[in-house]
Amino acid sequence: MSRVTCDLTIFLDGFVAGPNQSPAEPLGEGGELLHRWMFEEPEANAAAIEGILASGAYIMGRNMFAGPGAWDEDWRGWWGEEPPYHAPVFVLTHQPREPLQMQGGTTFNFVTDGIESALAQAREAAGSKDVAIAGGAQTAQQYLSAGLIDELRLHTAPIILGAGERLLDGVANLTLEPTEVSGTALVTHVRYRVIR
């Protein structure tokens, strides 16, 4: 059976998004600073980026797909016509929507019956490859709290944000074992095995 992984970039103080998230600022105020390492140092962080994009299927929350607020049926995601996933993506939502097929092999599938259903569908779609919990914070919290993640990969930006949405709020009884640490001036990558 494939593993369930979760890659998230966080600020040093545990936030994965800044305050006041909106369609104009999907990562909130200051949130764009999180991913400098991907764009300013792609060669130095190539292994981490490759690991993020190697899964056979992805699961994300509705806010990660469309941001907060009213659902726009014409919305096609933040990533343009060819999202980086190149695999099936299962979006947790309360609003049904037909699958959205994009260029490059990404299809957004909208799941209304919970995290276990999304995981079962993603496992089937991924085959022998891993399933990745892509975010955001609330989605990762649900899967961590349910004991459904095997490996947590945190990419920590050395910045204190001070406000926003924290990754581990509400997650209890979580024991992590670091298995690998690497990084650059813009990020520290830590892979954790989730101990059950």
Phi and psi in degrees as a GROMACS rama.xvg file:
@    title "Ramachandran Plot"
@    xaxis  label "Phi"
@    yaxis  label "Psi"
@TYPE xy
-69.5617  157.706  SER-2
-85.3592  161.275  ARG-3
-111.212  119.811  VAL-4
-114.32  165.137  THR-5
-145.97  117.043  CYS-6
-108.211  122.874  ASP-7
-140.56  139.007  LEU-8
-92.4314  132.048  THR-9
-129.61  155.944  ILE-10
-77.6856  161.81  PHE-11
-58.03  -29.5699  LEU-12
-92.2244  16.5245  ASP-13
90.445  1.64281  GLY-14
-84.922  141.087  PHE-15
-107.755  -6.78831  VAL-16
-154.649  150.915  ALA-17
-81.6291  177.258  GLY-18
-72.2742  162.447  PRO-19
59.8508  49.7122  ASN-20
-61.3882  142.032  GLN-21
-155.985  168.289  SER-22
-57.8869  -31.785  PRO-23
-75.0361  -31.5905  ALA-24
-131.015  79.7727  GLU-25
-62.3399  -25.4758  PRO-26
-97.2024  10.2774  LEU-27
76.1051  176.532  GLY-28
-65.6406  122.436  GLU-29
85.0427  -8.13126  GLY-30
-64.8112  -25.6112  GLY-31
-64.7339  -19.0086  GLU-32
-67.2424  -20.1845  LEU-33
-56.8772  -41.8388  LEU-34
-102.593  19.6609  HIS-35
-55.0255  -38.9739  ARG-36
-59.0335  -34.2519  TRP-37
-70.513  -36.1657  MET-38
-98.1966  -29.6487  PHE-39
-93.1194  -23.7001  GLU-40
-133.741  51.6768  GLU-41
-64.0293  -35.3678  PRO-42
-69.0081  -43.8207  GLU-43
-66.8621  -23.9241  ALA-44
-113.089  22.0941  ASN-45
-58.4646  -40.2408  ALA-46
-64.3531  -41.6486  ALA-47
-66.2912  -42.6161  ALA-48
-64.1795  -43.388  ILE-49
-60.6763  -39.762  GLU-50
-63.082  -38.7237  GLY-51
-63.6564  -37.985  ILE-52
-96.6415  9.77991  LEU-53
-92.5886  -3.99999  ALA-54
-73.2645  158.798  SER-55
-89.6062  -13.7328  GLY-56
-162.787  156.5  ALA-57
-130.124  152.34  TYR-58
-126.949  133  ILE-59
-140.295  160.377  MET-60
-80.3812  162.973  GLY-61
-60.1722  -38.3943  ARG-62
-66.2416  -32.6853  ASN-63
-67.7513  -33.2516  MET-64
-76.6983  -44.8086  PHE-65
-128.814  -3.86144  ALA-66
78.6052  172.59  GLY-67
-73.7297  163.848  PRO-68
102.183  -167.897  GLY-69
-64.2095  145.008  ALA-70
-77.4268  127.947  TRP-71
-106.033  111.151  ASP-72
-61.0568  -21.8514  GLU-73
-87.3394  -8.53979  ASP-74
-65.6934  136.365  TRP-75
-121.259  17.4845  ARG-76
96.1364  169.383  GLY-77
-82.3341  -10.1293  TRP-78
-101.222  7.52329  TRP-79
81.4738  -168.337  GLY-80
-75.3574  -16.0367  GLU-81
-126.844  84.9092  GLU-82
-61.4711  158.181  PRO-83
-74.6496  -6.61254  PRO-84
-73.5103  -41.3417  TYR-85
53.0284  38.1169  HIS-86
-164.031  169.087  ALA-87
-64.6582  139.918  PRO-88
-123.325  130.909  VAL-89
-109.366  116.729  PHE-90
-101.153  120.444  VAL-91
-75.7289  127.064  LEU-92
-156.401  164.75  THR-93
-101.173  -5.61743  HIS-94
-110.207  116.328  GLN-95
-61.7519  148.345  PRO-96
-158.044  144.828  ARG-97
-66.2711  150.41  GLU-98
-55.7109  145.874  PRO-99
-115.658  107.708  LEU-100
-89.7063  129.739  GLN-101
-117.375  174.034  MET-102
-71.6929  154.659  GLN-103
81.8421  8.61036  GLY-104
95.9656  1.36444  GLY-105
-86.2034  127.263  THR-106
-126.531  123.658  THR-107
-86.3021  121.481  PHE-108
-111.417  133.969  ASN-109
-104.943  119.69  PHE-110
-109.497  122.537  VAL-111
-107.954  -0.871454  THR-112
-114.245  32.1104  ASP-113
100.671  172.407  GLY-114
-69.5376  -35.0704  ILE-115
-66.8867  -40.7988  GLU-116
-63.8831  -43.8856  SER-117
-60.946  -40.897  ALA-118
-66.6804  -41.8215  LEU-119
-61.5601  -43.6692  ALA-120
-66.2889  -40.5021  GLN-121
-67.0719  -40.2901  ALA-122
-60.5174  -43.5456  ARG-123
-62.8693  -42.9775  GLU-124
-68.2974  -34.3527  ALA-125
-76.2705  -21.4096  ALA-126
63.0401  -123.47  GLY-127
-86.5512  -6.8759  SER-128
-81.7229  165.114  LYS-129
-70.3833  158.055  ASP-130
-106.536  132.244  VAL-131
-111.237  130.397  ALA-132
-84.81  109.393  ILE-133
-85.8388  -17.4095  ALA-134
124.379  -174.563  GLY-135
-79.9191  -155.109  GLY-136
-58.5265  -46.8268  ALA-137
-64.2145  -37.2635  GLN-138
-66.2473  -46.3495  THR-139
-61.0592  -40.8348  ALA-140
-59.8581  -43.5991  GLN-141
-62.367  -45.7275  GLN-142
-70.1016  -38.337  TYR-143
-64.821  -44.7658  LEU-144
-63.1751  -32.3156  SER-145
-83.2114  -2.89185  ALA-146
70.5627  30.9528  GLY-147
-103.869  2.14793  LEU-148
-105.378  132.86  ILE-149
-91.2164  -36.7234  ASP-150
-139.714  127.466  GLU-151
-107.397  123.867  LEU-152
-115.457  109.019  ARG-153
-102.562  134.291  LEU-154
-114.991  102.08  HIS-155
-98.0695  119.26  THR-156
-83.5995  133.324  ALA-157
-78.5264  58.4302  PRO-158
-133.999  136.507  ILE-159
-93.8655  119.217  ILE-160
-91.3205  -43.0008  LEU-161
93.8677  -16.9913  GLY-162
-164.511  160.997  ALA-163
134.252  -143.121  GLY-164
-112.956  117.766  GLU-165
-85.3355  147.122  ARG-166
-68.8296  -46.6792  LEU-167
-101.828  11.0164  LEU-168
-58.6857  128.052  ASP-169
82.5783  -2.55046  GLY-170
-93.0973  121.53  VAL-171
-119.055  162.778  ALA-172
54.893  45.0094  ASN-173
-109.056  121.219  LEU-174
-116.647  126.193  THR-175
-120.802  141.759  LEU-176
-117.781  115.62  GLU-177
-66.9955  134.501  PRO-178
-117.705  -16.9753  THR-179
-161.113  138.845  GLU-180
-134.636  133.669  VAL-181
-153.441  178.294  SER-182
163.558  -176.347  GLY-183
-138.404  -170.414  THR-184
-66.3084  -22.7451  ALA-185
-98.385  -10.1475  LEU-186
-162.713  147.863  VAL-187
-117.25  123.114  THR-188
-96.8275  125.753  HIS-189
-129.396  124.548  VAL-190
-96.5149  130.087  ARG-191
-119.905  133.485  TYR-192
-86.3162  132.52  ARG-193
-83.3715  120.3  VAL-194
-87.1554  128.353  ILE-195
